[in-house]
């Protein structure tokens, strides 16, 4: 199994969730996060004063899928989250050794 972690712009979350639902993804975890990449933060205007923020708000999506669904999920996230501007985010793919559904005791692919 694979854990797909995507860091995206917050306003793209609903569209990404909808595209994942369309390809059969039944569940995911979303966390509000902050960070920076190549842009090193951003400059904003507040009440007429300019100030720099070192961390940009992002959303982290985590979803566990079977290896056969990995490419489809990556494609759905990338195509939906892409705006073409700096800060669109990253997608990471990690191996998952074991999954256990607490309620039923199901293991691995049956648990996702």
N, C-alpha and C positions, 0 to 999 in steps of 0.2 A: 504494500500500500504506500501511497505517497501523501505527504502533507504539503499542500500548496499554500504559500503565504504571499499575499499581495498587499503592497503598500500603495494606496491610490489617493487621489484628491477626494475630499469628502463629498462634493456635490455629484460625483459619479457613482456613489454607492447604490442608489436605488436602481439605476440602469444596469449595473453589474449584477445585482441580486436578481433582477428580472431575467437577464440573459442566462444566468446559471440555472434558474428555475426551468427555463425553456429546454435546457439540455438534460434535465432530470436530476439535478443536484438537490437533495432533500434537506440539507442542513449546512449551516456555516456559522462561524463565530466572527463577530465584528468588535474591534476595539478602537477607541479614539486614541491616537498617538500623536507625538510631535517629533520632528527631526529635521535634518537638512541634508542636502546632497551637494551637487556642484554649485547650486545657486547661493549656498552659504547663508541662508535666511532671506529676508526680504525687507524692504523699506515700506512703511505705511504712513498714512496721514491721519492724525487724530486731533480734532478740534483745531485745525490749522497748523499743528506742529508735526514735523516729520520725525519719525523714530524708527529704529531698526529692530526687527525681531530676529533672533538668532535661530529659532526653531519654528518651522512651518507646520500648521495643523494638517494631519493626514488621517487616513483610516486604514487599519490593518484588517484584512480578511483572511481567515484561516479555514481551509476545507480539506478533509481527508477523503481521498478517492482511490479507486482501484487503479493499478498501473495502466490498464487499457483506456481509462477515461482521462488520463493526465493531459494529453495533448489537446483534447477537446475543451477542457476546462481552461487551460492556459490561453488558448485562442479566444475563447469567449471573454475572458477577463481583459486581455490585451486589446481586443478590438473595441470593447465597450468603454474601457477606461481611457483610451488614447484621445487626447485633445490636440496633440501636435505641438504643445508648448512645453517649456522646461518644467520639471517637477511632476510629470505624469506618474512617476513611481517605478516600482520594481516588482517582479514576480520571482519568488524563490521556491524551489522544489526540494523537499527533504524526504528521506526514507523513513517510514514508520515501521517499527518492529512488531508492535502488537496494539490491538484495539479491543477494549472490553466495554460492552454496554452494561452499565451498572444494574439497571432494572431487571434485565433478563439473564445476564451472564453470557450473552452471545459474544462470540469472539471474531476478530478480524473482519473480513468482508461482510459477514452477516451482521456485524455490529454497526456498520456504516450504512 
